[in-house]
Amino acid sequence: MPDAAAWLARAERDRLNVANNVAAAETPWDTVCFHAQQAAEKTPEALLAAHGHVPPRTHDLVALLARCVEDEPALADLEADCRSLTVFAVSSRYPDDLFEPEEADGRAMAEAAHRVRGRVLACLPSPERS
Protein backbone atom coordinates (compact mmCIF):
# COMPACT_ATOMS: atom_id res chain seq x y z
CA MET A 1 0.00 0.00 0.00
CA PRO A 2 1.48 3.39 -0.96
CA ASP A 3 2.04 5.67 2.01
CA ALA A 4 0.75 9.21 2.33
CA ALA A 5 4.00 10.71 1.05
CA ALA A 6 3.79 8.68 -2.18
CA TRP A 7 0.21 9.84 -2.79
CA LEU A 8 1.21 13.44 -2.09
CA ALA A 9 4.14 13.24 -4.51
CA ARG A 10 1.78 12.14 -7.27
CA ALA A 11 -0.73 14.83 -6.33
CA GLU A 12 2.03 17.44 -6.46
CA ARG A 13 2.98 16.41 -10.01
CA ASP A 14 -0.65 16.81 -11.06
CA ARG A 15 -0.80 20.22 -9.34
CA LEU A 16 2.36 21.25 -11.16
CA ASN A 17 0.85 20.09 -14.44
CA VAL A 18 -2.16 22.34 -13.79
CA ALA A 19 0.01 25.34 -12.88
CA ASN A 20 2.29 24.92 -15.90
CA ASN A 21 -0.60 24.55 -18.32
CA VAL A 22 -2.54 27.51 -16.91
CA ALA A 23 0.59 29.66 -17.36
CA ALA A 24 1.26 28.44 -20.91
CA ALA A 25 0.75 30.59 -24.00
CA GLU A 26 -1.65 27.94 -25.32
CA THR A 27 -3.57 26.12 -22.62
CA PRO A 28 -5.22 22.73 -23.13
CA TRP A 29 -8.16 23.27 -20.77
CA ASP A 30 -9.22 19.63 -20.92
CA THR A 31 -5.77 18.70 -19.58
CA VAL A 32 -6.06 21.32 -16.84
CA CYS A 33 -9.43 19.90 -15.78
CA PHE A 34 -8.13 16.33 -15.80
CA HIS A 35 -5.01 17.08 -13.75
CA ALA A 36 -6.99 19.26 -11.34
CA GLN A 37 -9.26 16.27 -10.72
CA GLN A 38 -6.24 13.99 -10.32
CA ALA A 39 -4.51 16.33 -7.86
CA ALA A 40 -7.71 16.60 -5.85
CA GLU A 41 -8.22 12.81 -5.95
CA LYS A 42 -4.74 11.86 -4.77
CA THR A 43 -4.72 14.27 -1.82
CA PRO A 44 -7.67 12.59 -0.02
CA GLU A 45 -6.08 9.25 -0.88
CA ALA A 46 -3.00 10.48 1.01
CA LEU A 47 -5.18 11.37 3.99
CA LEU A 48 -6.79 7.94 3.97
CA ALA A 49 -3.34 6.32 3.84
CA ALA A 50 -2.15 8.53 6.71
CA HIS A 51 -5.09 7.24 8.77
CA GLY A 52 -4.12 3.65 7.98
CA HIS A 53 -6.84 3.00 5.38
CA VAL A 54 -6.39 1.52 1.95
CA PRO A 55 -7.78 4.13 -0.46
CA PRO A 56 -10.50 2.66 -2.68
CA ARG A 57 -9.76 2.45 -6.40
CA THR A 58 -12.18 5.07 -7.63
CA HIS A 59 -12.16 8.40 -9.41
CA ASP A 60 -15.29 9.43 -7.50
CA LEU A 61 -14.13 12.26 -5.27
CA VAL A 62 -17.46 12.36 -3.46
CA ALA A 63 -16.94 8.73 -2.40
CA LEU A 64 -13.34 9.46 -1.36
CA LEU A 65 -14.49 12.50 0.59
CA ALA A 66 -17.13 10.43 2.38
CA ARG A 67 -14.40 8.05 3.55
CA CYS A 68 -12.23 10.99 4.68
CA VAL A 69 -15.13 12.59 6.56
CA GLU A 70 -15.30 9.49 8.78
CA ASP A 71 -11.94 10.60 10.24
CA GLU A 72 -12.14 14.34 9.50
CA PRO A 73 -15.79 15.53 9.70
CA ALA A 74 -14.85 19.16 9.00
CA LEU A 75 -14.09 18.23 5.37
CA ALA A 76 -17.76 17.54 4.60
CA ASP A 77 -18.27 21.01 3.14
CA LEU A 78 -15.94 20.14 0.23
CA GLU A 79 -18.62 17.99 -1.38
CA ALA A 80 -19.61 20.53 -4.06
CA ASP A 81 -16.00 20.93 -5.19
CA CYS A 82 -15.53 17.16 -5.21
CA ARG A 83 -18.72 16.65 -7.21
CA SER A 84 -17.61 19.22 -9.82
CA LEU A 85 -14.12 17.75 -10.13
CA THR A 86 -15.33 14.14 -10.43
CA VAL A 87 -16.89 14.92 -13.81
CA PHE A 88 -13.42 15.49 -15.24
CA ALA A 89 -11.88 12.18 -14.15
CA VAL A 90 -12.87 10.56 -17.42
CA SER A 91 -14.97 12.89 -19.54
CA SER A 92 -12.17 15.38 -20.18
CA ARG A 93 -9.97 12.60 -21.59
CA TYR A 94 -12.16 11.74 -24.58
CA PRO A 95 -13.59 13.80 -27.42
CA ASP A 96 -17.23 14.61 -26.88
CA ASP A 97 -19.44 16.60 -29.20
CA LEU A 98 -21.53 17.79 -26.27
CA PHE A 99 -18.82 19.16 -23.99
CA GLU A 100 -15.31 20.49 -24.42
CA PRO A 101 -13.84 22.22 -21.34
CA GLU A 102 -13.09 25.90 -21.85
CA GLU A 103 -10.99 28.39 -19.93
CA ALA A 104 -13.70 29.11 -17.35
CA ASP A 105 -14.04 25.37 -16.67
CA GLY A 106 -10.28 24.91 -16.34
CA ARG A 107 -9.85 27.85 -14.00
CA ALA A 108 -12.83 26.78 -11.88
CA MET A 109 -11.50 23.22 -11.56
CA ALA A 110 -7.99 24.48 -10.73
CA GLU A 111 -9.50 26.59 -7.93
CA ALA A 112 -11.66 23.70 -6.69
CA ALA A 113 -8.63 21.40 -6.61
CA HIS A 114 -6.68 24.08 -4.73
CA ARG A 115 -9.43 24.30 -2.09
CA VAL A 116 -9.65 20.52 -1.70
CA ARG A 117 -5.88 20.17 -1.55
CA GLY A 118 -5.45 22.93 1.02
CA ARG A 119 -8.14 21.68 3.35
CA VAL A 120 -7.04 18.05 3.17
CA LEU A 121 -3.36 18.91 3.62
CA ALA A 122 -4.27 20.79 6.80
CA CYS A 123 -5.68 17.52 8.21
CA LEU A 124 -2.54 15.50 7.58
CA PRO A 125 -0.12 14.76 10.38
CA SER A 126 2.84 17.19 10.24
CA PRO A 127 5.49 14.92 8.61
CA GLU A 128 3.26 14.38 5.55
CA ARG A 129 2.51 18.07 5.04
CA SER A 130 4.69 19.83 2.50
Backbone as a printed PyTorch tensor [residue, N CA C, xyz], in Angstrom:
tensor([[[  0.8560,  -1.1870,   0.0000],
         [  0.0000,   0.0000,   0.0000],
         [  0.8940,   1.2400,   0.0000]],

        [[  0.7020,   2.1500,  -0.9670],
         [  1.4820,   3.3930,  -0.9620],
         [  1.1950,   4.2060,   0.3050]],

        [[  2.2340,   4.8360,   0.8230],
         [  2.0370,   5.6650,   2.0110],
         [  1.5750,   7.0610,   1.6030]],

        [[  1.2580,   7.8590,   2.5850],
         [  0.7460,   9.2080,   2.3320],
         [  1.7200,  10.0350,   1.5020]],

        [[  3.0050,   9.9250,   1.7870],
         [  4.0000,  10.7060,   1.0480],
         [  4.0020,  10.3560,  -0.4370]],

        [[  3.8240,   9.0930,  -0.7700],
         [  3.7850,   8.6790,  -2.1760],
         [  2.5660,   9.2620,  -2.8890]],

        [[  1.4170,   9.2360,  -2.2080],
         [  0.2140,   9.8390,  -2.7900],
         [  0.4050,  11.3410,  -2.9830]],

        [[  1.0010,  11.9910,  -1.9980],
         [  1.2100,  13.4410,  -2.0900],
         [  2.1860,  13.8060,  -3.2000]],

        [[  3.1950,  12.9720,  -3.4200],
         [  4.1410,  13.2430,  -4.5080],
         [  3.4310,  13.1950,  -5.8580]],

        [[  2.5600,  12.2250,  -6.0250],
         [  1.7830,  12.1390,  -7.2700],
         [  0.8330,  13.3270,  -7.3970]],

        [[  0.1880,  13.6860,  -6.3090],
         [ -0.7260,  14.8340,  -6.3330],
         [  0.0230,  16.1120,  -6.6870]],

        [[  1.2330,  16.2490,  -6.1750],
         [  2.0330,  17.4430,  -6.4590],
         [  2.3930,  17.5230,  -7.9420]],

        [[  2.6870,  16.3880,  -8.5690],
         [  2.9750,  16.4110, -10.0070],
         [  1.7470,  16.8330, -10.8010]],

        [[  0.5850,  16.3760, -10.3820],
         [ -0.6450,  16.8070, -11.0560],
         [ -0.8840,  18.2990, -10.8390]],

        [[ -0.6400,  18.7810,  -9.6260],
         [ -0.7970,  20.2160,  -9.3410],
         [  0.1620,  21.0320, -10.2030]],

        [[  1.3770,  20.5640, -10.3350],
         [  2.3630,  21.2490, -11.1600],
         [  1.9320,  21.2550, -12.6250]],

        [[  1.3640,  20.1710, -13.0870],
         [  0.8490,  20.0950, -14.4450],
         [ -0.2280,  21.1550, -14.6690]],

        [[ -1.1150,  21.3090, -13.7030],
         [ -2.1570,  22.3380, -13.7930],
         [ -1.5140,  23.7260, -13.8610]],

        [[ -0.6150,  24.0190, -12.9360],
         [  0.0140,  25.3450, -12.8770],
         [  0.7720,  25.6550, -14.1650]],

        [[  1.5240,  24.6900, -14.6700],
         [  2.2880,  24.9170, -15.8960],
         [  1.3800,  25.1550, -17.0920]],

        [[  0.3120,  24.3880, -17.1870],
         [ -0.5980,  24.5540, -18.3180],
         [ -1.3910,  25.8530, -18.2350]],

        [[ -1.8050,  26.2420, -17.0570],
         [ -2.5380,  27.5080, -16.9130],
         [ -1.6500,  28.6870, -17.3160]],

        [[ -0.3580,  28.5820, -17.0350],
         [  0.5850,  29.6570, -17.3560],
         [  1.0750,  29.6300, -18.8050]],

        [[  0.7650,  28.5910, -19.5470],
         [  1.2630,  28.4390, -20.9100],
         [  0.6050,  29.4280, -21.8730]],

        [[  1.2940,  29.7100, -22.9680],
         [  0.7510,  30.5930, -24.0030],
         [ -0.4960,  29.9740, -24.6330]],

        [[ -0.4880,  28.6740, -24.8110],
         [ -1.6470,  27.9430, -25.3150],
         [ -2.0000,  26.8930, -24.2690]],

        [[ -3.1900,  26.9840, -23.7390],
         [ -3.5750,  26.1210, -22.6220],
         [ -4.5820,  25.0710, -23.0630]],

        [[ -4.2490,  23.7970, -22.8740],
         [ -5.2160,  22.7270, -23.1280],
         [ -6.1390,  22.5840, -21.9100]],

        [[ -7.2920,  23.2130, -21.9440],
         [ -8.1640,  23.2750, -20.7670],
         [ -8.6810,  21.9060, -20.3470]],

        [[ -8.8160,  20.9800, -21.3060],
         [ -9.2190,  19.6310, -20.9230],
         [ -8.1470,  18.9780, -20.0500]],

        [[ -6.8820,  19.2380, -20.3700],
         [ -5.7700,  18.7020, -19.5820],
         [ -5.7430,  19.3340, -18.1920]],

        [[ -6.0040,  20.6350, -18.1280],
         [ -6.0600,  21.3220, -16.8350],
         [ -7.1500,  20.6990, -15.9680]],

        [[ -8.3220,  20.4860, -16.5410],
         [ -9.4350,  19.8970, -15.7810],
         [ -9.0860,  18.4930, -15.2960]],

        [[ -8.4950,  17.6860, -16.1740],
         [ -8.1340,  16.3270, -15.7980],
         [ -7.1150,  16.3160, -14.6580]],

        [[ -6.0440,  17.1000, -14.7900],
         [ -5.0080,  17.0800, -13.7540],
         [ -5.4800,  17.7480, -12.4580]],

        [[ -6.4000,  18.6950, -12.5550],
         [ -6.9940,  19.2580, -11.3380],
         [ -7.7530,  18.1630, -10.5950]],

        [[ -8.5270,  17.3780, -11.3410],
         [ -9.2570,  16.2740, -10.7240],
         [ -8.2770,  15.2870, -10.1000]],

        [[ -7.2130,  14.9620, -10.8140],
         [ -6.2440,  13.9930, -10.3170],
         [ -5.5390,  14.4970,  -9.0600]],

        [[ -5.1530,  15.7630,  -9.0470],
         [ -4.5060,  16.3330,  -7.8590],
         [ -5.4550,  16.2910,  -6.6650]],

        [[ -6.7160,  16.6230,  -6.9280],
         [ -7.7090,  16.6030,  -5.8510],
         [ -7.9910,  15.1710,  -5.3930]],

        [[ -7.9580,  14.2100,  -6.2940],
         [ -8.2170,  12.8080,  -5.9480],
         [ -7.0970,  12.2240,  -5.0920]],

        [[ -5.8690,  12.4970,  -5.4530],
         [ -4.7390,  11.8580,  -4.7670],
         [ -4.4810,  12.4470,  -3.3830]],

        [[ -4.9240,  13.6670,  -3.1420],
         [ -4.7210,  14.2660,  -1.8200],
         [ -5.5990,  13.5800,  -0.7630]],

        [[ -6.8940,  13.3640,  -0.9960],
         [ -7.6720,  12.5920,  -0.0210],
         [ -7.1720,  11.1440,   0.1120]],

        [[ -6.6480,  10.5980,  -0.9810],
         [ -6.0850,   9.2520,  -0.8830],
         [ -4.8940,   9.2560,   0.0840]],

        [[ -4.1120,  10.3390,   0.0570],
         [ -3.0010,  10.4800,   1.0110],
         [ -3.5240,  10.5370,   2.4440]],

        [[ -4.6080,  11.2690,   2.6470],
         [ -5.1850,  11.3660,   3.9850],
         [ -5.6680,  10.0070,   4.4710]],

        [[ -6.3290,   9.2780,   3.5960],
         [ -6.7880,   7.9390,   3.9710],
         [ -5.6000,   7.0560,   4.3400]],

        [[ -4.5380,   7.1070,   3.5470],
         [ -3.3380,   6.3170,   3.8390],
         [ -2.7270,   6.7410,   5.1720]],

        [[ -2.7050,   8.0400,   5.4440],
         [ -2.1470,   8.5300,   6.7100],
         [ -2.9430,   8.0250,   7.9060]],

        [[ -4.2380,   7.7730,   7.7000],
         [ -5.0900,   7.2410,   8.7700],
         [ -5.0890,   5.7120,   8.7890]],

        [[ -4.2420,   5.1020,   7.9700],
         [ -4.1190,   3.6490,   7.9760],
         [ -5.1250,   2.9070,   7.1220]],

        [[ -5.8460,   3.6270,   6.2640],
         [ -6.8370,   3.0030,   5.3820],
         [ -6.2330,   2.7420,   4.0070]],

        [[ -6.7440,   1.7510,   3.3410],
         [ -6.3920,   1.5170,   1.9450],
         [ -7.3700,   2.3340,   1.1070]],

        [[ -6.8740,   3.3240,   0.3560],
         [ -7.7840,   4.1260,  -0.4560],
         [ -8.4930,   3.2560,  -1.5100]],

        [[ -9.7900,   3.4440,  -1.6730],
         [-10.4970,   2.6590,  -2.6830],
         [-10.0550,   3.0690,  -4.0870]],

        [[-10.1090,   2.1440,  -5.0130],
         [ -9.7610,   2.4500,  -6.4040],
         [-10.9950,   3.0460,  -7.0730]],

        [[-11.0620,   4.3580,  -7.0300],
         [-12.1840,   5.0670,  -7.6270],
         [-11.7290,   6.4610,  -8.0240]],

        [[-12.3840,   7.0120,  -9.0390],
         [-12.1550,   8.4040,  -9.4080],
         [-13.2530,   9.2950,  -8.8350]],

        [[-14.1560,   8.7070,  -8.0760],
         [-15.2920,   9.4300,  -7.5020],
         [-14.8320,  10.1720,  -6.2440]],

        [[-14.5960,  11.4640,  -6.4000],
         [-14.1250,  12.2640,  -5.2720],
         [-15.1570,  12.3760,  -4.1590]],

        [[-16.4220,  12.3020,  -4.4880],
         [-17.4570,  12.3590,  -3.4550],
         [-17.3540,  11.1130,  -2.5650]],

        [[-17.1140,   9.9610,  -3.1780],
         [-16.9420,   8.7310,  -2.4020],
         [-15.6720,   8.7970,  -1.5580]],

        [[-14.5830,   9.3150,  -2.1210],
         [-13.3440,   9.4630,  -1.3560],
         [-13.5410,  10.4240,  -0.1910]],

        [[-14.2230,  11.5230,  -0.4650],
         [-14.4890,  12.4980,   0.5860],
         [-15.3050,  11.8720,   1.7140]],

        [[-16.3000,  11.0830,   1.3580],
         [-17.1280,  10.4290,   2.3840],
         [-16.2750,   9.5620,   3.2960]],

        [[-15.3060,   8.8680,   2.7230],
         [-14.3970,   8.0470,   3.5460],
         [-13.5420,   8.9370,   4.4410]],

        [[-13.0670,  10.0680,   3.8950],
         [-12.2340,  10.9860,   4.6810],
         [-13.0190,  11.6220,   5.8220]],

        [[-14.2800,  11.9300,   5.5660],
         [-15.1310,  12.5890,   6.5610],
         [-15.3350,  11.7010,   7.7910]],

        [[-15.2070,  10.3920,   7.6220],
         [-15.3010,   9.4900,   8.7760],
         [-14.2240,   9.8200,   9.8090]],

        [[-13.0470,  10.2370,   9.3510],
         [-11.9430,  10.6010,  10.2400],
         [-11.8370,  12.1080,  10.4510]],

        [[-12.2780,  12.8780,   9.4640],
         [-12.1420,  14.3390,   9.4980],
         [-13.4760,  14.9830,   9.1060]],

        [[-14.4500,  15.0290,  10.0250],
         [-15.7910,  15.5330,   9.7030],
         [-15.8250,  16.9500,   9.1350]],

        [[-14.8540,  17.7760,   9.4660],
         [-14.8540,  19.1650,   8.9960],
         [-14.6830,  19.2690,   7.4780]],

        [[-14.2890,  18.1990,   6.8240],
         [-14.0940,  18.2310,   5.3680],
         [-15.4010,  18.0770,   4.5890]],

        [[-16.4870,  17.8100,   5.2660],
         [-17.7650,  17.5410,   4.5980],
         [-18.1980,  18.6630,   3.6610]],

        [[-17.8220,  19.8870,   3.9750],
         [-18.2710,  21.0070,   3.1410],
         [-17.5250,  21.1060,   1.8050]],

        [[-16.6330,  20.1770,   1.5220],
         [-15.9380,  20.1380,   0.2290],
         [-16.7070,  19.3440,  -0.8210]],

        [[-17.8850,  18.8610,  -0.4660],
         [-18.6210,  17.9860,  -1.3830],
         [-18.9110,  18.6360,  -2.7350]],

        [[-19.2960,  19.8860,  -2.7610],
         [-19.6120,  20.5310,  -4.0550],
         [-18.3780,  20.5760,  -4.9580]],

        [[-17.2200,  20.9270,  -4.4030],
         [-15.9960,  20.9260,  -5.1950],
         [-15.6810,  19.5180,  -5.6890]],

        [[-15.8250,  18.5390,  -4.8220],
         [-15.5320,  17.1590,  -5.2070],
         [-16.4750,  16.6740,  -6.3030]],

        [[-17.7300,  17.0400,  -6.2040],
         [-18.7160,  16.6520,  -7.2140],
         [-18.3510,  17.2700,  -8.5680]],

        [[-17.9820,  18.5410,  -8.5720],
         [-17.6060,  19.2210,  -9.8220],
         [-16.3630,  18.5940, -10.4400]],

        [[-15.3770,  18.3130,  -9.6320],
         [-14.1200,  17.7480, -10.1310],
         [-14.2910,  16.3260, -10.6600]],

        [[-15.1480,  15.5370, -10.0380],
         [-15.3270,  14.1410, -10.4260],
         [-15.7080,  14.0060, -11.8970]],

        [[-16.4680,  14.9470, -12.4050],
         [-16.8930,  14.9170, -13.8090],
         [-15.6930,  14.8230, -14.7490]],

        [[-14.5730,  15.4050, -14.3540],
         [-13.4150,  15.4950, -15.2400],
         [-12.4440,  14.3260, -15.1120]],

        [[-12.7580,  13.3430, -14.2940],
         [-11.8830,  12.1790, -14.1450],
         [-11.7680,  11.4050, -15.4520]],

        [[-12.8590,  11.3220, -16.1760],
         [-12.8700,  10.5590, -17.4160],
         [-13.3220,  11.4130, -18.5970]],

        [[-14.3670,  12.1880, -18.4060],
         [-14.9710,  12.8930, -19.5410],
         [-14.0150,  13.8420, -20.2530]],

        [[-13.0800,  14.4350, -19.5440],
         [-12.1680,  15.3780, -20.1830],
         [-11.0850,  14.6730, -20.9940]],

        [[-11.0110,  13.3630, -20.9010],
         [ -9.9660,  12.6000, -21.5940],
         [-10.3900,  12.1430, -22.9830]],

        [[-11.6610,  12.2520, -23.3110],
         [-12.1580,  11.7370, -24.5800],
         [-12.9230,  12.8220, -25.3200]],

        [[-12.8350,  12.8010, -26.6550],
         [-13.5950,  13.7980, -27.4170],
         [-15.0960,  13.5870, -27.2180]],

        [[-15.7930,  14.6800, -27.1020],
         [-17.2310,  14.6120, -26.8770],
         [-17.8640,  15.8000, -27.5900]],

        [[-18.7880,  15.5310, -28.4630],
         [-19.4380,  16.6020, -29.2050],
         [-20.2590,  17.5130, -28.3030]],

        [[-20.6520,  17.0190, -27.1390],
         [-21.5270,  17.7880, -26.2730],
         [-20.7840,  18.6990, -25.3040]],

        [[-19.5090,  18.3670, -24.9850],
         [-18.8160,  19.1640, -23.9870],
         [-17.3190,  19.1530, -24.2190]],

        [[-16.7540,  20.3130, -24.3470],
         [-15.3080,  20.4900, -24.4200],
         [-14.9620,  21.5660, -23.3970]],

        [[-14.1560,  21.2280, -22.3720],
         [-13.8400,  22.2220, -21.3430],
         [-13.2060,  23.4820, -21.9420]],

        [[-13.6190,  24.6050, -21.4190],
         [-13.0930,  25.9010, -21.8530],
         [-12.3160,  26.5260, -20.7030]],

        [[-11.8100,  27.7180, -20.9350],
         [-10.9930,  28.3910, -19.9350],
         [-11.7110,  28.5310, -18.5900]],

        [[-12.9580,  28.9410, -18.6100],
         [-13.7020,  29.1110, -17.3490],
         [-13.7840,  27.7920, -16.5840]],

        [[-13.9930,  26.6910, -17.3060],
         [-14.0410,  25.3730, -16.6670],
         [-12.6860,  25.0400, -16.0460]],

        [[-11.6240,  25.2320, -16.8250],
         [-10.2800,  24.9120, -16.3410],
         [ -9.9040,  25.7130, -15.1140]],

        [[-10.1770,  26.9970, -15.1540],
         [ -9.8460,  27.8470, -14.0040],
         [-10.6850,  27.4680, -12.7770]],

        [[-11.9600,  27.1690, -12.9970],
         [-12.8320,  26.7790, -11.8830],
         [-12.3630,  25.4630, -11.2600]],

        [[-11.9480,  24.5090, -12.0990],
         [-11.4970,  23.2210, -11.5650],
         [-10.1380,  23.3610, -10.8790]],

        [[ -9.2760,  24.2260, -11.3890],
         [ -7.9880,  24.4780, -10.7250],
         [ -8.2280,  25.0710,  -9.3360]],

        [[ -9.1790,  25.9850,  -9.2310],
         [ -9.5030,  26.5900,  -7.9350],
         [-10.1370,  25.5690,  -6.9920]],

        [[-11.0230,  24.7330,  -7.5210],
         [-11.6570,  23.6990,  -6.6930],
         [-10.6080,  22.7250,  -6.1660]],

        [[ -9.6930,  22.3190,  -7.0350],
         [ -8.6250,  21.4030,  -6.6060],
         [ -7.7480,  22.0580,  -5.5460]],

        [[ -7.4840,  23.3460,  -5.7090],
         [ -6.6760,  24.0790,  -4.7280],
         [ -7.3680,  24.0910,  -3.3550]],

        [[ -8.6890,  24.3030,  -3.3560],
         [ -9.4330,  24.3020,  -2.0900],
         [ -9.3940,  22.9180,  -1.4430]],

        [[ -9.6590,  21.8900,  -2.2340],
         [ -9.6540,  20.5240,  -1.6960],
         [ -8.2660,  20.2000,  -1.1580]],

        [[ -7.2440,  20.4730,  -1.9520],
         [ -5.8750,  20.1670,  -1.5500],
         [ -5.5210,  20.8760,  -0.2410]],

        [[ -5.7980,  22.1630,  -0.1680],
         [ -5.4470,  22.9290,   1.0240],
         [ -6.1180,  22.4240,   2.2780]],

        [[ -7.3900,  22.1450,   2.1830],
         [ -8.1410,  21.6800,   3.3540],
         [ -7.6910,  20.2940,   3.7930]],

        [[ -7.4490,  19.4080,   2.8290],
         [ -7.0380,  18.0510,   3.1730],
         [ -5.6140,  18.0520,   3.7210]],

        [[ -4.7310,  18.8270,   3.1150],
         [ -3.3590,  18.9060,   3.6240],
         [ -3.3320,  19.3660,   5.0790]],

        [[ -4.2260,  20.2750,   5.4310],
         [ -4.2710,  20.7850,   6.8050],
         [ -4.6580,  19.6890,   7.8080]],

        [[ -5.2740,  18.6280,   7.3300],
         [ -5.6850,  17.5220,   8.2080],
         [ -4.6060,  16.4530,   8.3590]],

        [[ -3.5920,  16.5080,   7.5290],
         [ -2.5440,  15.4950,   7.5790],
         [ -1.6270,  15.7000,   8.7720]],

        [[ -1.1250,  14.6190,   9.3240],
         [ -0.1160,  14.7600,  10.3780],
         [  1.0860,  15.5380,   9.8340]],

        [[  1.7580,  16.2790,  10.6540],
         [  2.8400,  17.1880,  10.2430],
         [  3.8880,  16.6100,   9.3040]],

        [[  4.4330,  15.4180,   9.5130],
         [  5.4860,  14.9200,   8.6090],
         [  5.0350,  14.7840,   7.1510]],

        [[  3.7410,  14.5260,   6.9160],
         [  3.2620,  14.3810,   5.5460],
         [  3.0210,  15.7040,   4.8600]],

        [[  2.7850,  16.7510,   5.6290],
         [  2.5090,  18.0750,   5.0400],
         [  3.7620,  18.6160,   4.3930]],

        [[  3.5860,  19.1240,   3.1910],
         [  4.6890,  19.8320,   2.5030],
         [  4.2550,  20.2720,   1.1540]]])
